[in-house]
Amino acid sequence: MKTNMLKSLGISSLLMFSVVFMSFCQERASPPKKAEGTINGAKISVNYGSPAVKGRTIFGELVPLGKVWRAGANEATVFETSKAIKVQGKELPAGKYSFFIIPNEGTSTFIFNKQTGQWGTQYDQSQDALRVNVASGQTSTLTENLTYDIHADGMEVKWEYGRAKVKIE
């Protein structure tokens, strides 16, 4: 009787291990991505969940215009700078920030928020460290997955046909 019970326990353990292992091996629908670069000696990184368009209309439908968007999927997007920088000419101290966007046609608002570690859009405006308006527009090329790029003069965000770039110095 003990032998059968041990066999059952062993088989159950093996099945549980297999299920857990397979769940870790599957890629998330919006995989985590990281953009890194250096601007005027400051190391900049952006950690975000990168959702795909998948045939959907993003801006104006999935992501409403004029409302705070977590600028990625899953956990709130995190922007980090190793040194104080100027964003659109305004001072942003070194540190780690949740990054949000209020998308609009022509001009969008980029938000650097002191509260980090939150899921999704648990956004508290009173925690904003900096808000800047940036030009936003359409491109003729589809960007299937949300993408952040750090350039020598700033940070660019692209998804679907939308694009916005903020000047950093």
Chimera marker file (.cmm) of the C-alpha trace (Angstrom):
<marker_set name="trace">
<marker id="1" x="0.000" y="0.000" z="0.000" r="1" g="1" b="0" radius="0.5"/>
<marker id="2" x="2.831" y="2.395" z="0.837" r="1" g="1" b="0" radius="0.5"/>
<marker id="3" x="4.487" y="1.575" z="-2.524" r="1" g="1" b="0" radius="0.5"/>
<marker id="4" x="1.319" y="2.534" z="-4.464" r="1" g="1" b="0" radius="0.5"/>
<marker id="5" x="0.963" y="5.715" z="-2.436" r="1" g="1" b="0" radius="0.5"/>
<marker id="6" x="4.604" y="6.638" z="-3.096" r="1" g="1" b="0" radius="0.5"/>
<marker id="7" x="4.171" y="5.944" z="-6.827" r="1" g="1" b="0" radius="0.5"/>
<marker id="8" x="1.044" y="8.133" z="-6.910" r="1" g="1" b="0" radius="0.5"/>
<marker id="9" x="2.826" y="10.897" z="-5.016" r="1" g="1" b="0" radius="0.5"/>
<marker id="10" x="5.827" y="10.658" z="-7.373" r="1" g="1" b="0" radius="0.5"/>
<marker id="11" x="3.644" y="10.783" z="-10.493" r="1" g="1" b="0" radius="0.5"/>
<marker id="12" x="1.619" y="13.706" z="-9.079" r="1" g="1" b="0" radius="0.5"/>
<marker id="13" x="4.813" y="15.594" z="-8.257" r="1" g="1" b="0" radius="0.5"/>
<marker id="14" x="6.181" y="14.965" z="-11.741" r="1" g="1" b="0" radius="0.5"/>
<marker id="15" x="2.960" y="16.213" z="-13.360" r="1" g="1" b="0" radius="0.5"/>
<marker id="16" x="2.925" y="19.350" z="-11.178" r="1" g="1" b="0" radius="0.5"/>
<marker id="17" x="6.569" y="20.061" z="-12.027" r="1" g="1" b="0" radius="0.5"/>
<marker id="18" x="5.825" y="19.629" z="-15.749" r="1" g="1" b="0" radius="0.5"/>
<marker id="19" x="2.887" y="22.063" z="-15.628" r="1" g="1" b="0" radius="0.5"/>
<marker id="20" x="4.903" y="24.692" z="-13.732" r="1" g="1" b="0" radius="0.5"/>
<marker id="21" x="7.900" y="24.257" z="-16.047" r="1" g="1" b="0" radius="0.5"/>
<marker id="22" x="5.759" y="24.609" z="-19.194" r="1" g="1" b="0" radius="0.5"/>
<marker id="23" x="4.071" y="27.746" z="-17.859" r="1" g="1" b="0" radius="0.5"/>
<marker id="24" x="7.481" y="29.386" z="-17.323" r="1" g="1" b="0" radius="0.5"/>
<marker id="25" x="8.599" y="28.393" z="-20.816" r="1" g="1" b="0" radius="0.5"/>
<marker id="26" x="5.672" y="30.090" z="-22.581" r="1" g="1" b="0" radius="0.5"/>
<marker id="27" x="6.304" y="33.627" z="-23.782" r="1" g="1" b="0" radius="0.5"/>
<marker id="28" x="4.077" y="36.318" z="-22.355" r="1" g="1" b="0" radius="0.5"/>
<marker id="29" x="1.575" y="37.916" z="-24.736" r="1" g="1" b="0" radius="0.5"/>
<marker id="30" x="3.329" y="41.252" z="-24.094" r="1" g="1" b="0" radius="0.5"/>
<marker id="31" x="6.939" y="40.239" z="-23.412" r="1" g="1" b="0" radius="0.5"/>
<marker id="32" x="9.167" y="42.397" z="-21.211" r="1" g="1" b="0" radius="0.5"/>
<marker id="33" x="11.610" y="44.586" z="-23.150" r="1" g="1" b="0" radius="0.5"/>
<marker id="34" x="14.353" y="47.025" z="-22.221" r="1" g="1" b="0" radius="0.5"/>
<marker id="35" x="15.722" y="50.027" z="-24.093" r="1" g="1" b="0" radius="0.5"/>
<marker id="36" x="19.086" y="51.405" z="-22.950" r="1" g="1" b="0" radius="0.5"/>
<marker id="37" x="21.410" y="54.181" z="-23.941" r="1" g="1" b="0" radius="0.5"/>
<marker id="38" x="23.560" y="57.062" z="-22.758" r="1" g="1" b="0" radius="0.5"/>
<marker id="39" x="22.699" y="60.723" z="-23.192" r="1" g="1" b="0" radius="0.5"/>
<marker id="40" x="25.304" y="63.309" z="-22.110" r="1" g="1" b="0" radius="0.5"/>
<marker id="41" x="26.838" y="60.837" z="-19.629" r="1" g="1" b="0" radius="0.5"/>
<marker id="42" x="23.513" y="59.753" z="-18.101" r="1" g="1" b="0" radius="0.5"/>
<marker id="43" x="22.676" y="56.071" z="-18.422" r="1" g="1" b="0" radius="0.5"/>
<marker id="44" x="19.031" y="55.828" z="-19.444" r="1" g="1" b="0" radius="0.5"/>
<marker id="45" x="16.901" y="52.674" z="-19.374" r="1" g="1" b="0" radius="0.5"/>
<marker id="46" x="13.253" y="51.960" z="-20.077" r="1" g="1" b="0" radius="0.5"/>
<marker id="47" x="11.680" y="48.675" z="-18.912" r="1" g="1" b="0" radius="0.5"/>
<marker id="48" x="8.284" y="47.960" z="-20.450" r="1" g="1" b="0" radius="0.5"/>
<marker id="49" x="5.845" y="45.285" z="-21.567" r="1" g="1" b="0" radius="0.5"/>
<marker id="50" x="5.748" y="45.242" z="-25.380" r="1" g="1" b="0" radius="0.5"/>
<marker id="51" x="2.238" y="44.481" z="-26.668" r="1" g="1" b="0" radius="0.5"/>
<marker id="52" x="1.542" y="43.776" z="-30.349" r="1" g="1" b="0" radius="0.5"/>
<marker id="53" x="-0.972" y="45.468" z="-32.625" r="1" g="1" b="0" radius="0.5"/>
<marker id="54" x="-2.495" y="42.121" z="-33.760" r="1" g="1" b="0" radius="0.5"/>
<marker id="55" x="-4.704" y="43.857" z="-36.328" r="1" g="1" b="0" radius="0.5"/>
<marker id="56" x="-6.278" y="46.207" z="-33.783" r="1" g="1" b="0" radius="0.5"/>
<marker id="57" x="-6.648" y="49.982" z="-33.991" r="1" g="1" b="0" radius="0.5"/>
<marker id="58" x="-4.483" y="51.214" z="-31.115" r="1" g="1" b="0" radius="0.5"/>
<marker id="59" x="-4.653" y="54.979" z="-30.678" r="1" g="1" b="0" radius="0.5"/>
<marker id="60" x="-8.170" y="56.287" z="-30.330" r="1" g="1" b="0" radius="0.5"/>
<marker id="61" x="-9.654" y="52.835" z="-29.648" r="1" g="1" b="0" radius="0.5"/>
<marker id="62" x="-7.573" y="50.412" z="-27.530" r="1" g="1" b="0" radius="0.5"/>
<marker id="63" x="-5.638" y="53.365" z="-26.076" r="1" g="1" b="0" radius="0.5"/>
<marker id="64" x="-8.080" y="56.291" z="-25.703" r="1" g="1" b="0" radius="0.5"/>
<marker id="65" x="-6.877" y="59.757" z="-26.657" r="1" g="1" b="0" radius="0.5"/>
<marker id="66" x="-6.715" y="62.306" z="-23.840" r="1" g="1" b="0" radius="0.5"/>
<marker id="67" x="-6.435" y="59.740" z="-21.030" r="1" g="1" b="0" radius="0.5"/>
<marker id="68" x="-3.442" y="58.492" z="-19.010" r="1" g="1" b="0" radius="0.5"/>
<marker id="69" x="-1.947" y="55.353" z="-20.543" r="1" g="1" b="0" radius="0.5"/>
<marker id="70" x="0.701" y="53.208" z="-18.800" r="1" g="1" b="0" radius="0.5"/>
<marker id="71" x="2.812" y="53.352" z="-21.982" r="1" g="1" b="0" radius="0.5"/>
<marker id="72" x="3.222" y="49.590" z="-22.135" r="1" g="1" b="0" radius="0.5"/>
<marker id="73" x="1.550" y="46.411" z="-20.911" r="1" g="1" b="0" radius="0.5"/>
<marker id="74" x="1.376" y="44.600" z="-17.575" r="1" g="1" b="0" radius="0.5"/>
<marker id="75" x="3.336" y="46.519" z="-14.924" r="1" g="1" b="0" radius="0.5"/>
<marker id="76" x="3.758" y="50.266" z="-15.351" r="1" g="1" b="0" radius="0.5"/>
<marker id="77" x="6.659" y="51.232" z="-17.633" r="1" g="1" b="0" radius="0.5"/>
<marker id="78" x="9.807" y="52.261" z="-15.707" r="1" g="1" b="0" radius="0.5"/>
<marker id="79" x="12.159" y="55.031" z="-16.867" r="1" g="1" b="0" radius="0.5"/>
<marker id="80" x="15.503" y="55.299" z="-15.052" r="1" g="1" b="0" radius="0.5"/>
<marker id="81" x="18.331" y="57.811" z="-15.326" r="1" g="1" b="0" radius="0.5"/>
<marker id="82" x="21.673" y="57.606" z="-13.527" r="1" g="1" b="0" radius="0.5"/>
<marker id="83" x="22.162" y="61.403" z="-13.549" r="1" g="1" b="0" radius="0.5"/>
<marker id="84" x="19.988" y="64.497" z="-13.551" r="1" g="1" b="0" radius="0.5"/>
<marker id="85" x="18.829" y="65.291" z="-17.092" r="1" g="1" b="0" radius="0.5"/>
<marker id="86" x="16.798" y="67.921" z="-18.897" r="1" g="1" b="0" radius="0.5"/>
<marker id="87" x="13.647" y="66.672" z="-20.578" r="1" g="1" b="0" radius="0.5"/>
<marker id="88" x="12.242" y="69.171" z="-23.095" r="1" g="1" b="0" radius="0.5"/>
<marker id="89" x="14.408" y="71.729" z="-21.229" r="1" g="1" b="0" radius="0.5"/>
<marker id="90" x="12.975" y="70.867" z="-17.783" r="1" g="1" b="0" radius="0.5"/>
<marker id="91" x="15.038" y="69.345" z="-14.950" r="1" g="1" b="0" radius="0.5"/>
<marker id="92" x="14.469" y="65.669" z="-13.992" r="1" g="1" b="0" radius="0.5"/>
<marker id="93" x="16.600" y="64.391" z="-11.069" r="1" g="1" b="0" radius="0.5"/>
<marker id="94" x="18.459" y="61.084" z="-11.260" r="1" g="1" b="0" radius="0.5"/>
<marker id="95" x="16.238" y="58.196" z="-10.261" r="1" g="1" b="0" radius="0.5"/>
<marker id="96" x="13.585" y="55.702" z="-11.202" r="1" g="1" b="0" radius="0.5"/>
<marker id="97" x="10.149" y="56.793" z="-12.434" r="1" g="1" b="0" radius="0.5"/>
<marker id="98" x="6.971" y="55.203" z="-13.716" r="1" g="1" b="0" radius="0.5"/>
<marker id="99" x="6.384" y="56.515" z="-17.204" r="1" g="1" b="0" radius="0.5"/>
<marker id="100" x="2.937" y="57.362" z="-18.553" r="1" g="1" b="0" radius="0.5"/>
<marker id="101" x="1.654" y="59.048" z="-21.706" r="1" g="1" b="0" radius="0.5"/>
<marker id="102" x="-1.496" y="61.012" z="-22.423" r="1" g="1" b="0" radius="0.5"/>
<marker id="103" x="-1.742" y="60.453" z="-26.191" r="1" g="1" b="0" radius="0.5"/>
<marker id="104" x="-3.365" y="63.062" z="-28.401" r="1" g="1" b="0" radius="0.5"/>
<marker id="105" x="-3.254" y="64.047" z="-32.039" r="1" g="1" b="0" radius="0.5"/>
<marker id="106" x="-0.373" y="66.429" z="-32.688" r="1" g="1" b="0" radius="0.5"/>
<marker id="107" x="0.829" y="66.797" z="-29.082" r="1" g="1" b="0" radius="0.5"/>
<marker id="108" x="1.049" y="64.181" z="-26.337" r="1" g="1" b="0" radius="0.5"/>
<marker id="109" x="2.022" y="64.511" z="-22.671" r="1" g="1" b="0" radius="0.5"/>
<marker id="110" x="4.900" y="62.444" z="-21.265" r="1" g="1" b="0" radius="0.5"/>
<marker id="111" x="4.667" y="61.896" z="-17.504" r="1" g="1" b="0" radius="0.5"/>
<marker id="112" x="7.510" y="60.886" z="-15.174" r="1" g="1" b="0" radius="0.5"/>
<marker id="113" x="5.911" y="59.751" z="-11.906" r="1" g="1" b="0" radius="0.5"/>
<marker id="114" x="7.739" y="59.148" z="-8.591" r="1" g="1" b="0" radius="0.5"/>
<marker id="115" x="5.534" y="56.182" z="-7.637" r="1" g="1" b="0" radius="0.5"/>
<marker id="116" x="7.039" y="52.942" z="-9.017" r="1" g="1" b="0" radius="0.5"/>
<marker id="117" x="6.211" y="49.253" z="-8.799" r="1" g="1" b="0" radius="0.5"/>
<marker id="118" x="2.499" y="49.563" z="-9.477" r="1" g="1" b="0" radius="0.5"/>
<marker id="119" x="0.488" y="47.305" z="-11.751" r="1" g="1" b="0" radius="0.5"/>
<marker id="120" x="-1.066" y="48.830" z="-14.805" r="1" g="1" b="0" radius="0.5"/>
<marker id="121" x="-2.543" y="52.267" z="-14.425" r="1" g="1" b="0" radius="0.5"/>
<marker id="122" x="-2.628" y="52.740" z="-10.665" r="1" g="1" b="0" radius="0.5"/>
<marker id="123" x="-1.650" y="56.297" z="-11.403" r="1" g="1" b="0" radius="0.5"/>
<marker id="124" x="-1.515" y="59.094" z="-8.809" r="1" g="1" b="0" radius="0.5"/>
<marker id="125" x="-1.075" y="62.523" z="-10.399" r="1" g="1" b="0" radius="0.5"/>
<marker id="126" x="0.111" y="63.994" z="-7.086" r="1" g="1" b="0" radius="0.5"/>
<marker id="127" x="3.263" y="61.857" z="-7.494" r="1" g="1" b="0" radius="0.5"/>
<marker id="128" x="4.265" y="63.432" z="-10.844" r="1" g="1" b="0" radius="0.5"/>
<marker id="129" x="7.892" y="64.530" z="-10.905" r="1" g="1" b="0" radius="0.5"/>
<marker id="130" x="7.615" y="66.018" z="-14.393" r="1" g="1" b="0" radius="0.5"/>
<marker id="131" x="5.121" y="66.457" z="-17.237" r="1" g="1" b="0" radius="0.5"/>
<marker id="132" x="6.184" y="67.631" z="-20.687" r="1" g="1" b="0" radius="0.5"/>
<marker id="133" x="4.355" y="68.076" z="-23.967" r="1" g="1" b="0" radius="0.5"/>
<marker id="134" x="5.925" y="66.507" z="-27.033" r="1" g="1" b="0" radius="0.5"/>
<marker id="135" x="5.045" y="66.472" z="-30.714" r="1" g="1" b="0" radius="0.5"/>
<marker id="136" x="3.329" y="63.246" z="-31.715" r="1" g="1" b="0" radius="0.5"/>
<marker id="137" x="2.243" y="62.065" z="-35.098" r="1" g="1" b="0" radius="0.5"/>
<marker id="138" x="1.684" y="59.295" z="-37.584" r="1" g="1" b="0" radius="0.5"/>
<marker id="139" x="4.188" y="57.328" z="-39.627" r="1" g="1" b="0" radius="0.5"/>
<marker id="140" x="3.614" y="55.458" z="-42.880" r="1" g="1" b="0" radius="0.5"/>
<marker id="141" x="5.240" y="52.304" z="-41.483" r="1" g="1" b="0" radius="0.5"/>
<marker id="142" x="3.494" y="49.924" z="-39.089" r="1" g="1" b="0" radius="0.5"/>
<marker id="143" x="5.390" y="49.161" z="-35.860" r="1" g="1" b="0" radius="0.5"/>
<marker id="144" x="3.798" y="45.872" z="-34.752" r="1" g="1" b="0" radius="0.5"/>
<marker id="145" x="5.230" y="45.799" z="-31.223" r="1" g="1" b="0" radius="0.5"/>
<marker id="146" x="5.471" y="48.778" z="-28.883" r="1" g="1" b="0" radius="0.5"/>
<marker id="147" x="9.071" y="49.982" z="-29.098" r="1" g="1" b="0" radius="0.5"/>
<marker id="148" x="11.182" y="52.443" z="-27.109" r="1" g="1" b="0" radius="0.5"/>
<marker id="149" x="14.512" y="53.692" z="-28.486" r="1" g="1" b="0" radius="0.5"/>
<marker id="150" x="17.110" y="55.815" z="-26.731" r="1" g="1" b="0" radius="0.5"/>
<marker id="151" x="18.903" y="58.148" z="-29.146" r="1" g="1" b="0" radius="0.5"/>
<marker id="152" x="21.762" y="60.593" z="-28.562" r="1" g="1" b="0" radius="0.5"/>
<marker id="153" x="19.229" y="63.435" z="-28.257" r="1" g="1" b="0" radius="0.5"/>
<marker id="154" x="16.214" y="61.781" z="-26.627" r="1" g="1" b="0" radius="0.5"/>
<marker id="155" x="13.762" y="58.925" z="-26.325" r="1" g="1" b="0" radius="0.5"/>
<marker id="156" x="11.381" y="57.778" z="-29.039" r="1" g="1" b="0" radius="0.5"/>
<marker id="157" x="8.192" y="55.723" z="-28.606" r="1" g="1" b="0" radius="0.5"/>
<marker id="158" x="6.585" y="53.919" z="-31.566" r="1" g="1" b="0" radius="0.5"/>
<marker id="159" x="3.551" y="51.664" z="-31.859" r="1" g="1" b="0" radius="0.5"/>
<marker id="160" x="1.129" y="50.952" z="-34.671" r="1" g="1" b="0" radius="0.5"/>
<marker id="161" x="1.436" y="54.111" z="-36.809" r="1" g="1" b="0" radius="0.5"/>
<marker id="162" x="2.019" y="56.433" z="-33.850" r="1" g="1" b="0" radius="0.5"/>
<marker id="163" x="5.332" y="58.030" z="-32.946" r="1" g="1" b="0" radius="0.5"/>
<marker id="164" x="6.511" y="60.567" z="-30.360" r="1" g="1" b="0" radius="0.5"/>
<marker id="165" x="9.978" y="61.695" z="-29.366" r="1" g="1" b="0" radius="0.5"/>
<marker id="166" x="11.072" y="63.655" z="-26.330" r="1" g="1" b="0" radius="0.5"/>
<marker id="167" x="14.260" y="65.753" z="-26.284" r="1" g="1" b="0" radius="0.5"/>
<marker id="168" x="16.694" y="64.794" z="-23.504" r="1" g="1" b="0" radius="0.5"/>
<marker id="169" x="19.976" y="66.559" z="-22.698" r="1" g="1" b="0" radius="0.5"/>
<link id1="1" id2="2" r="1" g="1" b="0" radius="0.2"/>
<link id1="2" id2="3" r="1" g="1" b="0" radius="0.2"/>
<link id1="3" id2="4" r="1" g="1" b="0" radius="0.2"/>
<link id1="4" id2="5" r="1" g="1" b="0" radius="0.2"/>
<link id1="5" id2="6" r="1" g="1" b="0" radius="0.2"/>
<link id1="6" id2="7" r="1" g="1" b="0" radius="0.2"/>
<link id1="7" id2="8" r="1" g="1" b="0" radius="0.2"/>
<link id1="8" id2="9" r="1" g="1" b="0" radius="0.2"/>
<link id1="9" id2="10" r="1" g="1" b="0" radius="0.2"/>
<link id1="10" id2="11" r="1" g="1" b="0" radius="0.2"/>
<link id1="11" id2="12" r="1" g="1" b="0" radius="0.2"/>
<link id1="12" id2="13" r="1" g="1" b="0" radius="0.2"/>
<link id1="13" id2="14" r="1" g="1" b="0" radius="0.2"/>
<link id1="14" id2="15" r="1" g="1" b="0" radius="0.2"/>
<link id1="15" id2="16" r="1" g="1" b="0" radius="0.2"/>
<link id1="16" id2="17" r="1" g="1" b="0" radius="0.2"/>
<link id1="17" id2="18" r="1" g="1" b="0" radius="0.2"/>
<link id1="18" id2="19" r="1" g="1" b="0" radius="0.2"/>
<link id1="19" id2="20" r="1" g="1" b="0" radius="0.2"/>
<link id1="20" id2="21" r="1" g="1" b="0" radius="0.2"/>
<link id1="21" id2="22" r="1" g="1" b="0" radius="0.2"/>
<link id1="22" id2="23" r="1" g="1" b="0" radius="0.2"/>
<link id1="23" id2="24" r="1" g="1" b="0" radius="0.2"/>
<link id1="24" id2="25" r="1" g="1" b="0" radius="0.2"/>
<link id1="25" id2="26" r="1" g="1" b="0" radius="0.2"/>
<link id1="26" id2="27" r="1" g="1" b="0" radius="0.2"/>
<link id1="27" id2="28" r="1" g="1" b="0" radius="0.2"/>
<link id1="28" id2="29" r="1" g="1" b="0" radius="0.2"/>
<link id1="29" id2="30" r="1" g="1" b="0" radius="0.2"/>
<link id1="30" id2="31" r="1" g="1" b="0" radius="0.2"/>
<link id1="31" id2="32" r="1" g="1" b="0" radius="0.2"/>
<link id1="32" id2="33" r="1" g="1" b="0" radius="0.2"/>
<link id1="33" id2="34" r="1" g="1" b="0" radius="0.2"/>
<link id1="34" id2="35" r="1" g="1" b="0" radius="0.2"/>
<link id1="35" id2="36" r="1" g="1" b="0" radius="0.2"/>
<link id1="36" id2="37" r="1" g="1" b="0" radius="0.2"/>
<link id1="37" id2="38" r="1" g="1" b="0" radius="0.2"/>
<link id1="38" id2="39" r="1" g="1" b="0" radius="0.2"/>
<link id1="39" id2="40" r="1" g="1" b="0" radius="0.2"/>
<link id1="40" id2="41" r="1" g="1" b="0" radius="0.2"/>
<link id1="41" id2="42" r="1" g="1" b="0" radius="0.2"/>
<link id1="42" id2="43" r="1" g="1" b="0" radius="0.2"/>
<link id1="43" id2="44" r="1" g="1" b="0" radius="0.2"/>
<link id1="44" id2="45" r="1" g="1" b="0" radius="0.2"/>
<link id1="45" id2="46" r="1" g="1" b="0" radius="0.2"/>
<link id1="46" id2="47" r="1" g="1" b="0" radius="0.2"/>
<link id1="47" id2="48" r="1" g="1" b="0" radius="0.2"/>
<link id1="48" id2="49" r="1" g="1" b="0" radius="0.2"/>
<link id1="49" id2="50" r="1" g="1" b="0" radius="0.2"/>
<link id1="50" id2="51" r="1" g="1" b="0" radius="0.2"/>
<link id1="51" id2="52" r="1" g="1" b="0" radius="0.2"/>
<link id1="52" id2="53" r="1" g="1" b="0" radius="0.2"/>
<link id1="53" id2="54" r="1" g="1" b="0" radius="0.2"/>
<link id1="54" id2="55" r="1" g="1" b="0" radius="0.2"/>
<link id1="55" id2="56" r="1" g="1" b="0" radius="0.2"/>
<link id1="56" id2="57" r="1" g="1" b="0" radius="0.2"/>
<link id1="57" id2="58" r="1" g="1" b="0" radius="0.2"/>
<link id1="58" id2="59" r="1" g="1" b="0" radius="0.2"/>
<link id1="59" id2="60" r="1" g="1" b="0" radius="0.2"/>
<link id1="60" id2="61" r="1" g="1" b="0" radius="0.2"/>
<link id1="61" id2="62" r="1" g="1" b="0" radius="0.2"/>
<link id1="62" id2="63" r="1" g="1" b="0" radius="0.2"/>
<link id1="63" id2="64" r="1" g="1" b="0" radius="0.2"/>
<link id1="64" id2="65" r="1" g="1" b="0" radius="0.2"/>
<link id1="65" id2="66" r="1" g="1" b="0" radius="0.2"/>
<link id1="66" id2="67" r="1" g="1" b="0" radius="0.2"/>
<link id1="67" id2="68" r="1" g="1" b="0" radius="0.2"/>
<link id1="68" id2="69" r="1" g="1" b="0" radius="0.2"/>
<link id1="69" id2="70" r="1" g="1" b="0" radius="0.2"/>
<link id1="70" id2="71" r="1" g="1" b="0" radius="0.2"/>
<link id1="71" id2="72" r="1" g="1" b="0" radius="0.2"/>
<link id1="72" id2="73" r="1" g="1" b="0" radius="0.2"/>
<link id1="73" id2="74" r="1" g="1" b="0" radius="0.2"/>
<link id1="74" id2="75" r="1" g="1" b="0" radius="0.2"/>
<link id1="75" id2="76" r="1" g="1" b="0" radius="0.2"/>
<link id1="76" id2="77" r="1" g="1" b="0" radius="0.2"/>
<link id1="77" id2="78" r="1" g="1" b="0" radius="0.2"/>
<link id1="78" id2="79" r="1" g="1" b="0" radius="0.2"/>
<link id1="79" id2="80" r="1" g="1" b="0" radius="0.2"/>
<link id1="80" id2="81" r="1" g="1" b="0" radius="0.2"/>
<link id1="81" id2="82" r="1" g="1" b="0" radius="0.2"/>
<link id1="82" id2="83" r="1" g="1" b="0" radius="0.2"/>
<link id1="83" id2="84" r="1" g="1" b="0" radius="0.2"/>
<link id1="84" id2="85" r="1" g="1" b="0" radius="0.2"/>
<link id1="85" id2="86" r="1" g="1" b="0" radius="0.2"/>
<link id1="86" id2="87" r="1" g="1" b="0" radius="0.2"/>
<link id1="87" id2="88" r="1" g="1" b="0" radius="0.2"/>
<link id1="88" id2="89" r="1" g="1" b="0" radius="0.2"/>
<link id1="89" id2="90" r="1" g="1" b="0" radius="0.2"/>
<link id1="90" id2="91" r="1" g="1" b="0" radius="0.2"/>
<link id1="91" id2="92" r="1" g="1" b="0" radius="0.2"/>
<link id1="92" id2="93" r="1" g="1" b="0" radius="0.2"/>
<link id1="93" id2="94" r="1" g="1" b="0" radius="0.2"/>
<link id1="94" id2="95" r="1" g="1" b="0" radius="0.2"/>
<link id1="95" id2="96" r="1" g="1" b="0" radius="0.2"/>
<link id1="96" id2="97" r="1" g="1" b="0" radius="0.2"/>
<link id1="97" id2="98" r="1" g="1" b="0" radius="0.2"/>
<link id1="98" id2="99" r="1" g="1" b="0" radius="0.2"/>
<link id1="99" id2="100" r="1" g="1" b="0" radius="0.2"/>
<link id1="100" id2="101" r="1" g="1" b="0" radius="0.2"/>
<link id1="101" id2="102" r="1" g="1" b="0" radius="0.2"/>
<link id1="102" id2="103" r="1" g="1" b="0" radius="0.2"/>
<link id1="103" id2="104" r="1" g="1" b="0" radius="0.2"/>
<link id1="104" id2="105" r="1" g="1" b="0" radius="0.2"/>
<link id1="105" id2="106" r="1" g="1" b="0" radius="0.2"/>
<link id1="106" id2="107" r="1" g="1" b="0" radius="0.2"/>
<link id1="107" id2="108" r="1" g="1" b="0" radius="0.2"/>
<link id1="108" id2="109" r="1" g="1" b="0" radius="0.2"/>
<link id1="109" id2="110" r="1" g="1" b="0" radius="0.2"/>
<link id1="110" id2="111" r="1" g="1" b="0" radius="0.2"/>
<link id1="111" id2="112" r="1" g="1" b="0" radius="0.2"/>
<link id1="112" id2="113" r="1" g="1" b="0" radius="0.2"/>
<link id1="113" id2="114" r="1" g="1" b="0" radius="0.2"/>
<link id1="114" id2="115" r="1" g="1" b="0" radius="0.2"/>
<link id1="115" id2="116" r="1" g="1" b="0" radius="0.2"/>
<link id1="116" id2="117" r="1" g="1" b="0" radius="0.2"/>
<link id1="117" id2="118" r="1" g="1" b="0" radius="0.2"/>
<link id1="118" id2="119" r="1" g="1" b="0" radius="0.2"/>
<link id1="119" id2="120" r="1" g="1" b="0" radius="0.2"/>
<link id1="120" id2="121" r="1" g="1" b="0" radius="0.2"/>
<link id1="121" id2="122" r="1" g="1" b="0" radius="0.2"/>
<link id1="122" id2="123" r="1" g="1" b="0" radius="0.2"/>
<link id1="123" id2="124" r="1" g="1" b="0" radius="0.2"/>
<link id1="124" id2="125" r="1" g="1" b="0" radius="0.2"/>
<link id1="125" id2="126" r="1" g="1" b="0" radius="0.2"/>
<link id1="126" id2="127" r="1" g="1" b="0" radius="0.2"/>
<link id1="127" id2="128" r="1" g="1" b="0" radius="0.2"/>
<link id1="128" id2="129" r="1" g="1" b="0" radius="0.2"/>
<link id1="129" id2="130" r="1" g="1" b="0" radius="0.2"/>
<link id1="130" id2="131" r="1" g="1" b="0" radius="0.2"/>
<link id1="131" id2="132" r="1" g="1" b="0" radius="0.2"/>
<link id1="132" id2="133" r="1" g="1" b="0" radius="0.2"/>
<link id1="133" id2="134" r="1" g="1" b="0" radius="0.2"/>
<link id1="134" id2="135" r="1" g="1" b="0" radius="0.2"/>
<link id1="135" id2="136" r="1" g="1" b="0" radius="0.2"/>
<link id1="136" id2="137" r="1" g="1" b="0" radius="0.2"/>
<link id1="137" id2="138" r="1" g="1" b="0" radius="0.2"/>
<link id1="138" id2="139" r="1" g="1" b="0" radius="0.2"/>
<link id1="139" id2="140" r="1" g="1" b="0" radius="0.2"/>
<link id1="140" id2="141" r="1" g="1" b="0" radius="0.2"/>
<link id1="141" id2="142" r="1" g="1" b="0" radius="0.2"/>
<link id1="142" id2="143" r="1" g="1" b="0" radius="0.2"/>
<link id1="143" id2="144" r="1" g="1" b="0" radius="0.2"/>
<link id1="144" id2="145" r="1" g="1" b="0" radius="0.2"/>
<link id1="145" id2="146" r="1" g="1" b="0" radius="0.2"/>
<link id1="146" id2="147" r="1" g="1" b="0" radius="0.2"/>
<link id1="147" id2="148" r="1" g="1" b="0" radius="0.2"/>
<link id1="148" id2="149" r="1" g="1" b="0" radius="0.2"/>
<link id1="149" id2="150" r="1" g="1" b="0" radius="0.2"/>
<link id1="150" id2="151" r="1" g="1" b="0" radius="0.2"/>
<link id1="151" id2="152" r="1" g="1" b="0" radius="0.2"/>
<link id1="152" id2="153" r="1" g="1" b="0" radius="0.2"/>
<link id1="153" id2="154" r="1" g="1" b="0" radius="0.2"/>
<link id1="154" id2="155" r="1" g="1" b="0" radius="0.2"/>
<link id1="155" id2="156" r="1" g="1" b="0" radius="0.2"/>
<link id1="156" id2="157" r="1" g="1" b="0" radius="0.2"/>
<link id1="157" id2="158" r="1" g="1" b="0" radius="0.2"/>
<link id1="158" id2="159" r="1" g="1" b="0" radius="0.2"/>
<link id1="159" id2="160" r="1" g="1" b="0" radius="0.2"/>
<link id1="160" id2="161" r="1" g="1" b="0" radius="0.2"/>
<link id1="161" id2="162" r="1" g="1" b="0" radius="0.2"/>
<link id1="162" id2="163" r="1" g="1" b="0" radius="0.2"/>
<link id1="163" id2="164" r="1" g="1" b="0" radius="0.2"/>
<link id1="164" id2="165" r="1" g="1" b="0" radius="0.2"/>
<link id1="165" id2="166" r="1" g="1" b="0" radius="0.2"/>
<link id1="166" id2="167" r="1" g="1" b="0" radius="0.2"/>
<link id1="167" id2="168" r="1" g="1" b="0" radius="0.2"/>
<link id1="168" id2="169" r="1" g="1" b="0" radius="0.2"/>
</marker_set>
